[in-house]
Amino acid sequence: MPENIPIFPAGESKGGCNVPGKGKNNIIPRGTNRWLIRYELPRDPQTGKRRQKALTVKGTKKDAERKLREKLQEVDNGNFVVPSSITIEQYMLNWLDKYEVNYPVAKTHKTAQSLLTNHVINELGAMRLSDLQTYHINTLFTYLGKRKNNGGKGLSSRTRRYIYWLFRKALDEAVDINLISNNPILKVKQPRLRQREVKPLLDEERNRFLEAIKDNRFENLFIVALGTGVRFQELLNLTWSQISFEERSIVIVNLRDDDEENDLFETDGKRESSKRTIPMFPAVYKALKAQKAIQAKEKLLAGSLWEDNNLVFANNLGKALNQSNVRNRYFKSALEKAGLPINTHFHALRHTFVTTLIRKGEDLRKVSYLVGHKTPEFTFKKYHHYLPTKIETAESERMNNHLFG
């Protein structure tokens, strides 16, 4: 792999091989199968001085000649980027500032900042951005994925995919503003997502769960989750201004671009396509009315300590709920009480919403819209094995009438 050598003013060199018309001593032997190639760059725009670039190539002399031709072509086409002294840390911190402006959702920016700081800046930050190569990124992601007892960081595939996505986005922008000539991460395979199987509740299991959540601190939250198919984070971000009791509808802001549940790719919720209006079923209407009354009492008890964030589901001081706390303390206790596996994922409620409606013969397009999928095709691909295959007698007669009158 070529090793970058910093730009230096044009000067003398000892021996070498010339490339006609491109100056002297352009290819210089540096040992067995190692060659130093030099080539002219445009003059320094500030001082007017000549500049050269040099790098070491491993391989045959023909490999060195081919690499030199490539670099000269880049210079001729104006595609060559003069390496800057800016470090990866300096660039990434600047990029995160802009990311915060473009993605104002606090949790989105906070997550991005934490991941890039702890796993990219801390590992590669001292390196010059212009020196970053595919090898360095490959090595980084291998290290991030290795188990801790094997000398790595042991990050999940979900987290590594998000780091990859953020790093790629940042480096794409570095190319756009001519800090680097190409994006080295494009040759790195995105970490493969290890999907965790999430099983929906069967009808009998759902009934036991509904019985178990009675008098649970978050009974209403669980009912709304089960009766809307809303993602957990979307539910925790739900505000009263998104709810219309008069029209019996809820505006949901999609926080994901797709439904790969183990991904973190959150949107800012600004696009019109990132919002959907869903009906408020009677059980959901009743739960939200009850939640409104409960919250009014909590607000009264909290007095001046209450933080009015307009959240539908908040703690007893009006602050945002901690997802892990709700899941580990209240959801798991309900599962245990219902006699369900303690490791049942919260997302099972969303799957239960979808599969129940599909099994009961509801229109796939309507179900797809209700849960915020981009297309009905995606819903079909994900849930087609839940579609009913057995045709009941009444359904058979109805089809017969369609065909024969």
Secondary structure, DSSP 8 states (H G I E B T S, - for coil): --EEEEEEES----S-B--TTS-S--EEE-STTEEEEEEEE---TTT---EEEEEEEES-HHHHHHHHHHHHHHHHHT--------BHHHHHHHHHHHHHHH---HHHHHHHHHHHIIIIIHHHTTSBGGG--HHHHHHHHHHHHS-GGGTS----HHHHHHHHHHHHHHHHHHHHTTSSSS-GGGGS--------------HHHHHHHHHHTTT-TTHHHHHHHHHH---HHHHHT-BGGGEETTTTEEEEE---SS--TT------S-SGGGEEEEE--HHHHHHHHHHHHHHHHHHHHHGGG-----BSSB-TTS-B--HHHIIIIIIHHHHHHHT--TT--TTHHHHHHHHHHHHTT--HHHHHHHTT-S-HHHHHHHHGGGS--S--HHHHHHHHHHHH-
